[in-house]
Amino acid sequence: MRKLNLLATTVCFCLLSLPAFTQIDKTGQKSASKPASASEFTEKSAEESELSDFEAFKPKAIDTTVAPTVIAFGSCNKMDKPQTMWQVVAANNPGLWIWLGDIIYADTTDMRALAAHYRLLKTQPEYKKLRNKTQVVGVYDDHDYGKNDACKYYPMKRGSKKCLMDFLDVPLNSPIRKRDGAYQSYTFGKANQKIKVIILDLRYFRDSLVPDETKKKRYIPNQVGSMMGETQWAWLEKELRNSQANLNILCSSVQVIADDHGYEKWGNFPNERKRLLKLITAVQPKNLLILSGDRHMAEISKMQIEGLPYPLYDFTSSGMTHIRSGTSETNRYRVGEMIVQKNFGVLKIRWEGERPTVTMEARGHGNELFLSETVRY
């Protein structure tokens, strides 16, 4: 009997000692104890979180049968700051929530701690209510990928992707899990009122940047490097060419159109930015709209491209828990104001036959409307 007890104790200890990102099949009820703040996530507290929380991973495929009429999105959500925006997001009744990166601000190479940060958000009461009634998709950016401004050379990128997949409840047999990178696409709806959501991974394959020693901008533009890698480029072209949707939403964790600022953006790889705009113009997917994050503010950028039969918009929403310090910045493509308040983005979609009308809204606490732009395609 003593040997059996000793064996049972040893097995339990081994199971509980596994890294958090390998324990993807636990189910049950969340502990009633209050979770620690993200700033307290040492290796020990990450382990304690794992032992006290049993709602880690519930795989569920995205239901694409119905096209959402309200889509909400956001980025830049620090877990050591109050999570006060989720009730407001839920008040808009979104059918889909899209994460555009910086979901948790883990900034760690410890995958156990990264998984614990994700778990802290996933079991936060108001966010939990939202995800219980709203489908959630998305991608990381640098601070949940693992390191500020990290690129393809980040050594823990496979573990980082796995933690994201578990956080998003991506099924184990999903093709997204089986390939390098976290890029993905979903087509919602039927007949002539379909919406395609295409989510890019701008970390896993991205080449590095050299800091600008003059300090005029953060980086010197990389004229030859890649943002996405050739495999993802080929996938994106196929997704655009084969799209049967009358509204296409391209999700980029960093801004595409805005190019005057000196921070992270597609413009740091100017040839890649040209390639993307050229691809969109050549393929001409029906009514394409870009969503972006990262900047700790909200704005709408608009570009008229010769050969493209509609204006190209890039709607940026960023800063759910914190915002930037400066209140002004040049953007030759900006429509309306730059909003430097905590915010999230909302798309409201109305159909007239096969033609969508999309209203872009930046909203904040109290559901206050900061910015609105309507596009009739």
N, C-alpha and C positions, 0 to 999 in steps of 0.2 A: 504493500500500500504506500509506504514511504517513497519507494521508487516511482510509482505512478504519479504521486503528488509532485515529486521533483521534476519528472518529465513534463507534466502539465505546466508547471511554473516556467520551465525553460522555454517551452513553445510559445507561451503568452509573451514572455519577455522578447523573444526574437521577432514576433509579429509586430509588437508595439515599437520596436526599434527600427523598423524599416523606414527609409526616407519617405517624407510626406507625398512626394510626387509619384511614388510607386504604389501607394495605397489608393487605388482609384475605384474600388468596388465596395467600399463601406457604405452601409445604409443605416437608417434609424433616426432617432430624434436628437435634436440639438440640445446640448446641456443648458440648463436654466441659468448657469453662472454667467456673469457679465464678461464679454471678451476684453482682452487687453488692447490698448491702443497700439497702432502700428509702430510708434516710436519705441515701444517696449519689446519689440520682437528680437530678442537675442536668440541664440540657438536653443537655450533652455526653454524660453517662453514659446518658441515655435513648437517644440516637442509637447509642452503642456497643452497647447491649443489643439494639437492633433489628438491627444488622449481624451480631451473633454468635449470635442465636437465630432459628431458622427454623421454629419450631412456633407460629405465631401464630393460625391460624384453620382449623379442620377442621369445616365445617358438617355437622350431623347432627340429624335430627329426633328428638324424644323418642318412644320406644317406649311406647305406652300400652296394649298388649295384655294386660299382666299387672299386677295390683294388688300393690304392694309390701306385705309383711308387716312390714317395718321401715323407718321413715322417720327420718332424722336431719336436724338443722338447727342453724344457729348464726349468730352475728354477732360483730362487733367483733374483727377479726383484723388486727393491725398487722404490716406486712411488715418492719419494722425490729426485730421481736422474734422469738425462736426459734419455729419452726413445729413444735411438738412434739406437737400433738394429733391429727395425721392418722392415725397408726398406731392410735391408740385408737378413733377414729371407725370406721376400717375393720374393726376387730375385732368390731364389732357387726353387720357384714354388711348395711348398709342397701341397699335397692333404690333409694332415692332420697335425694339430699342437697338441702336447700333453703337457699339463702343468704337471710338476712333483713337484709342491708345491712351497711355499714361493713366491706366485704370486704377492703379493702387500705389504707385511710387514706392516700389520695393527697393530698387537700386541695389541688388545683391547678386552675387554669384552662388549663393547658397540656395539650392532648389527647395530644400526643406522650408526655409524661411519664406521663399517666394510663394510656395503653395499655402503657407499659413496666412500670408497677407491676403491672397485671393479668398481664402476661406473666411477671413474676418469680414470681408465685404459681402460675400455670398450669403452669410447668415445674419447680416445687419437687418433688423426687423423691417424697416420700410423698403429697403431694396428687395428683400425677400418677398414682400407683398407684390411689388412691381413684377418681378420675374415669375411669380405664380400665375399672373394673368396676361403677361406680355412676353412674346418671344424675344430672345436676346441673341444677337450675333456680334461679331466684331473682331478686332485685331489689336495687338500690342503696339506701343511705341517705345521709345528708348527706356523710359523709367520703369516699365514693367517687363520689357525685354531683358533688362538687367543692369544697364550702365548708361549714363548720360551720353547721348549722341552715338551710341554703339552701332556697329555695322556688321558685315559678314565675318569679321575676324573675332567676334565675341565668342569665347570658348564654350559657353554654356547654352548656345542657341537652341540646341535640340531639346534640352531639358526645359528651357523657357517656353518653347512651343508646346511641349506636352502639358505644362502647367496651365497654359492658356486654354488648350483643348479641354482639359478637365473642368476648368472654371466655366466654360461655355457649354458643358454637358454634351460635347460632340461624341457620338457613338464610337465605340472601339473599332467597328468595321468601316467607318467612313473613309472615303478616298483621301480626304483632307489630312488624316492622320498618317497615311501611308507615303506621302510625298514630302520632300523638303519644303519648308516654308509654310506659312499659315494663310496663304491666299485662298479665297473661296468665292462661290457665287450661288445665288438663289433666285429662282423665278417664281413670283407669286401671282396667283390669279389665273383666270381662264379667258379664252376667246380673245377679243381685241382690247381687253383692259388688263394686260399683264404688266407687272413691274419687275424689272431685273435689278438685283443688288449685287454689285461686283466689289469685292473687298480686296485691296492690295496689301501685300507684305513689303514694306519699305525698309526693313532692317536685315532680314535674313541673308539677302543677296547683295546688299548695297556696298559699293566700294568706299574706301576711306577718304577723308578730307584733310587738307593741311590747314592748320590755323593761320589766319592773316596776322602777320607780325605788326602791321601798321595799326591794327585794332579798329580799322574803319568798318570791317565786318568780321563776323566770327571766323569765317573760312574763306580760303581762296577757291574760286570755282574750279571744279574738276572737269576738264574738257573731254576726257576720254573714258572716265569711269562709268559704271552702270548703277542705276537705281534699283533695278528689279532682277537682273540676271536674265539670260536668254531664254531659259525654260519658262519663266513667268511671263516674259514678253510674248512668247509664242502662245501661251495659254490665254493671255489677255486679248490678243488679236482674234483668236478663235471664239472667245466669249462674246466679243463685240460683233463679229461677222455673223455668228449663228443666232444672235438674239432675236427672239420673236416678240419682244416686249415693245410696247408703245411708250414706255417711260423707263429709261436706264439710269441708274444711280451708281456712280463710280465713287468709291470710298477710299480716300487717301489720308493717311495719318498726318501728313504735312501739306502745306498749301501748294497748289499747282499754279494758279494764275498770278497771285500777288508775288512780285519779284523785286520790289524796291528795298525791302528790309534785308538785314544782314544775317538773319538767323537760319535755322533749318528750313529747307524748301526744295522744291523741284529745281528751282533756278540755280542751286549750287552745282547741278549737273546740267548745264544749259543745253547740251546736245540731246540729253535724255528728255528734257522738257519739250524741245522742238519735236522730238520723235513721237512723244505722246500726242501732242496737238496735231501733228501730221497724220497719225494713225486715226484719230477721231474724225478728222476731216475726210480722209480717204474712205473709211468704212461708212461714215455717216449713220451711226446707230440712231434710231429714232429717239429724239428728245432726251439727250444725255445731260445730266446734272451732276456736278462734283460736290461731295461733302468732305470737309477737312477739319482738323483740330490743331492741337499743339501750342497755339500762340497765346493762351491766357487772355483772350479777348474774343469778341465776335465781330464779324464783318461779312459783307457780300461783295464778291468781285465779279465783274462781268467783262467778257471779251467778245468782240465781233471778229470772227475769223472768215476770211474770204474762202468761199466754197462750202462753208457749213451753213445749212439753211435755217439755223436758229442761233440765238446768242448762247454762248457758253458761260454758265454761272459756276462759281466756286463759293459755296456757303460754309464759312468757318464758324464753328462754335467751340469754345474752349474756356475752361476755368470754372468747373462746378464747385470747387472748394476754395479756390484762390485765383487771384488775377495779377496782371503785370503792374509795374509801377508807373511807367510812362503813359500818358493819356493821348498822345498824338504820334502819328507815324505816316509817312508818305506811302500811298498806294494809288498809282495812276488808274487802276481798274476798279476802285471801290465805288459801290453804289450806296448812297446814304452815309450813315455815320459809322465810326468805329466805336464799339460798345466795350467799355472797360468796367464791367460789372460781372459778378458771378452769373453764369448763364448756361443754358442748354438749348439745343436747336430742335425745331418742330417743322415737319413738312405736312401740310394739309392738302390732300389730293382729291380733286373732283373731276369727274369724267363727263364729257359730252360725246357720246358714242365712243370712238376710239381716240379722241383727243383729250389729253389731260390738262388740267389747270392746276398748277402747284403754287401754294403760298408758303414762302419761307419765313419763319418767325424765330427770332431770338428772344427767349423768355428767361425770367429770373425768379427770385423769391416772391411769394405772393402771386405767382403766375404773371407778373408784370411784363407787358409787351415792350421790348426795347427797340425792335427792328422788324420790319415786315416788307416783303417784296413778293408780288404775284406775277407769275409767268404763265401766259396762255399759249400753249404750244399749238 
